[in-house]
Amino acid sequence: MRTAQRVLVVDDYEPNLDGLRRLLERQGYVVLTASNGHDALEIVAREKPDLVLTDVVMPEISGVDVCAAIKGRPETCLTPVVLISASHERDTRLTGLGAGADDFLNKPVDPDELYTRVRSLIRLKRMTDDLESAESLFLTLGRVIEARDPCTEGHCERLATFASAMGAALELDQVALDSLYRGAMLHDVGKIGIPDRILLKKGKLTRAEYELMKRHTIIGDELCETVRSFDAVRPIVRHHHERRDGRGYPDGLSGDAIPLLASIVSVVDVFDALTTDRPYREALSIQAAFRIMRDDAKAGWCDRMLVETFIDLQQSGLSSKVSDARAKSWLDARECAAPAEG
């Protein structure tokens, strides 16, 4: 059972503040109040309200500035903000929209309109919270899978960094970069369904074991299907073991039928697998990994251009600079068959 939703009301005029508080409390909301922008931002940071209603015109820090500050912080950027103003001027609304405002109310506030807008925005916030919780659960699940095998510690974070660097080098847009990051973090989530006797086996897998291991791509795709916000990462999870010559799995895709983002994760996955210790062999040198990747690309594994792009990034040191900061900000906003197996 969910607790009562909490609304922060901000207004420097006490009668307005008290009036809005009384209206909202009648509807069962827990109401927090602040008479200035400084106090409002402190309360938002400390209490994480479900919604903020703020007057536009206030001394020192205006309601628009309060809104911009809330929307500018990763930990509060999804908090709905409603600006309340006596002004009907177009410029006021444009300024508010530029600051990230979710809605507007005009003075004097109509109670029915207030209730309708508050209910709608809080319902949307709850849906967003549920979505974030599901994503956090899956990302945690990815780390749980890593923890099953000490040889893969840090694997997902490295892949996310490498894949983001490649995406930036290929001039992909921000949506694709975010999908790459999340897809790399979740690419092996389906291994939660693979028994340890297979996942951690030190020797060569039998044919039957290998067929079961390959199912981690399908299992992962089916898991991600339950979270709508993962629609863009599902092709990565499902297809990061496909090959351009059609000999990959699970669907035997070939050539350009393989999603680009999946191919990028495939390249960085193989590099990380080659250059880290695995149960069946010690880590290879970076140069040895490059030679194997180039040979495999020529033999039909993946697009040779992608391999060369990645090698160029590694040799220039750029990929190592892509972001611990990016990883942190993303998590805040809002959060073996063969040697080449990731």
N, C-alpha and C positions, 0 to 999 in steps of 0.2 A: 504493500500500500504506500502510495506516494505521500510525502509531506505537503503541507500547504505551500502554494507558490508565494515567493517573496518579491515584492515590488518596492523599488526605491523611488521616492518622490523628492524632487529637488526644486526648491523655490525659496527666494529670499523674502517673500511676502507671507507672513505667518497665516493670515486668514485663508489664502489659497492653499498653503501647505496643509492646514488642518482640514479644509474642506475635501481635498482629494483623498486624504488619509481616511476620513470617515466614509466616503463613498466606496473606497476599495475594501475597507474592513467589513462593510455590510455584505460584500460578495465573498467573504471568507479568505481574502488574501492577508498575508502577513506584510505589514507596511513598515518600511524603514524610511526615515526622513533625514534630509540635510538642507540647511539654509544657505549653503554656498558651494561653489564648485570644488574647493579644496577638500571639504568634508565628504562631498559626494564621491570623489575619486578614492579617498581612503576607505570608504564603506564598500565601494565596488570591489576593490582589491582584497578586502578582508572577508566580506560576507558573500560575494558572488551571487547577487540577486538574479532572479529570472528575468527581470525587466526593469528598465530605468525610464521614468517619466521626468523630464526636466524642462523648466521654464527656459526660454531663450535668453531673455534680458536679465542678467544678474551682474553685480559688481565684480571686478577683478577677473573672474573666469566665467565666460558666458556659457549658456547651455550648448551652443555649437562647439565650443572648445572642449567642454566636458565629453560630448559625444565623440569628437575626434580622438581624444585621449583614450577613451574606452575602446574604440575600434582600432586604435593603433597598437594595442597590447595583445600579444598572441593568446594570453590566458583569458582575456575578456572580449576578444574581437567578435565573438558570436552572440554576445549579450544584446538583445533587442533594445533600441533606444528610441523613444518617442519624444519629439520636441513640441513644446506647448508655447504658443505665441498669440498675441492679439493682432499680429500683423498678417495681412492677407497678401503681402507683396510677393511677387514672383522671385525677387532676388533673395529674400529670406529663405524660401524653400530650396532654391538652387544651392545656396550656401550650406544649408542643412544636409541636402543630399550629397554634396561634396564631402561633408564630414562623416558620411556613412549612416545617417539617420534612417531608421526603418519605417517611420510613419510620423504623421503630424496631427496635432489637435489644435483647434482654434479656441481662444477665449471669447466668451465664457464657455467652459467645457460642458458639453451635453452629456449627462450621465449615461444614457443608452449608448451613445457613440463611444464613450470611454470604455464601457464594459465590453463592447464588441471588439474593439481594437486590442484591448489588453488580452482578452481570451484568445484571439487569433494569434497574436505574437507569442504568447506563452506556450500555446499548443505547438507552434513551429519550433520554439526553443527546446521543448521536451523531445520532439522528434530528432532534432539535431544532437541533443545529448545522448539519446539512444544510439544514434548512428556512430558518434564518437566512441561510446562505450564498446560497441561491437568491433570497431576498428582497433581499439586498444587491446581488446581481448585477442584478436587475431595476431596482432604484432607480438603480444606476449607469447602466444602459442608458437610463433616462429622461433622465439628465443628458447622456449622449452624444448623444441626439437633439436636446436643446436646443442643444448645442454646434455642431450642423450649421448652425444659423441664429442669427447674433449678435443678431438682433432679438428672440429669445425667451429670452434669458439671464435666469435667475431666475424664469421663468414658472411652473414647477411649484411652487417654494417659495411664491410669492405665492398661487397657487391653494390650496395646502394650508392656508395661514394664513386666507385668506378663507373657505374652505369650513368649516374648524373653527369659526370665529366664527359663521357662519350656523347650523351644527348646534347650537352651544351656545345661541344665541338661540332656537332652536326646541325647546330642552329635550330633545334627543335623548340617548340613553344613551351610556355610554362605548364600548361596542362599535361603535355607529354612528359616533361621533366618530373612532375609530381607522380605521374603514373609509373615512370621508370623507378623512382625511389621506392614507392610502395610495392611495386611488383618485385623488385629485387629483394626487399625485406621478406616478402611472402612466397617467393618462388618455390620453396620446398615445403610449404605448410602441409602438403598432402602426406609427407613422410610420417605424420602422426599416426597414420594407418598402416605403417610398415613395421612388422615385428623386429625387435632388437636383434634376434638371431640372424636376420638378413642385413639389417641396416649396419650393424657393427661387425659383420663377418670379416675376418682378416684375409681369408683366402678368396679364390675366385668363386663367383656365384655360379650355381648350376643354372641350366636353362630355365627351369621352373622358378627358381629364386629370382632370376633376372626379370622374368615376365611379371612377377609380383612387384619387384622394385619399380618397374616402369609405370605401374598403376598410381604412383604418387602424384603424377601430373593430373590424372583424372580425378583422384580424390581431392586434390587441392582445388581444382576448378569447381567441383561440386560444393566444397565448403564455402568458397568465395561467392558462389551463386546466392547464398543466403543473405549477403550484405549488398544492397543495391549500389552503394558507393564504390564497390569493388569491380563494377562492370568493366572499367577501363584496364584493370590489372589482370582480369581473368585470362586474356590471351597470352600474357607473359607466363602466368602460372601453368597453363596448359601446354604451351608450345615451346618452352625454352630448351627442349631436347629434340626439336625437329632439325632436319638437315636439308640443305639445298638440293641434294641429290635424291631426296625422297626416302632415305633409309633411316630417318629418325622416328621418334614416337611422341605422342600416342597415335597421331592421325596420318602419319606418312606424308605430310605436306612437303611441297618442293618449291624451289625458286622463290618468286615474289609472293607466293601464296602464304609464306611464313610472315607473320606480323613483324614489322621492323623492331618494335620494342622488345619482342621476344628474342629476336636475333642478337640485339645488343646485350641483353642479360645472358644469353648463351655464351657470348664471347668472354665476358668478364667472369662468368661462372667457371669456365674451363681454365682461364688463367689462374684464378684463385685456387682451384683444385690442384693444378700442377705445381704451384709454388708454396703449398702448405703440406705439412706431414699428414699422411693418410695411413690407415691400418696396413695397407698393402705395400707402401713404399715411403721413403723419405722425400721431403720437398726437393723439387728440382730448382736449379738456378733460373733466374729471370731470362737469361739469354737462351737457355735450353728450352724454356717454356715458349719463347718467341719462335724458335725453330719448329717446334712441334705444331704450334698453332698455324704457322704459315704452310707447313706440309699438309696438315689436315684440311686447311682451306682449299688448297690446290686439289685435294682428293675429293672435294665435294661437300665438306662439312658446312661451311658458311661463306658468306660474301667476303671476298679477299679485301675489299675496300674497308669493311668494318674492322677486320683484324689489323690492317695497317694504321687505321685511325687510332685504335687502341694502343698499338705499339708506339706510335708517335707521341701520344699523350704520356705514356709511361717514361719514355726516354727524355721528354722535356720536363718531366716532374710536375706537370700541370694537374694530373689526376690526384696527386697526393695533397694538392692545395684546395681541392674541392671539398671542402667542407664539413669539417666537424660542425662548423657553425650552421650550415644548411641542414644537417641532420637534426641538430638540436631545435632549430626554429620550426622545422616541419613537425617534429614530434610534439612540440609545445602547441602550435596553432590548431587551433583545432584545438595526449600522444599529446656396396659399390661394385658396379659391374665392370667399370674400366677406369683407368687413371683419369680420364677426362670427365668422369661423373662428378657433379657438384653435390 
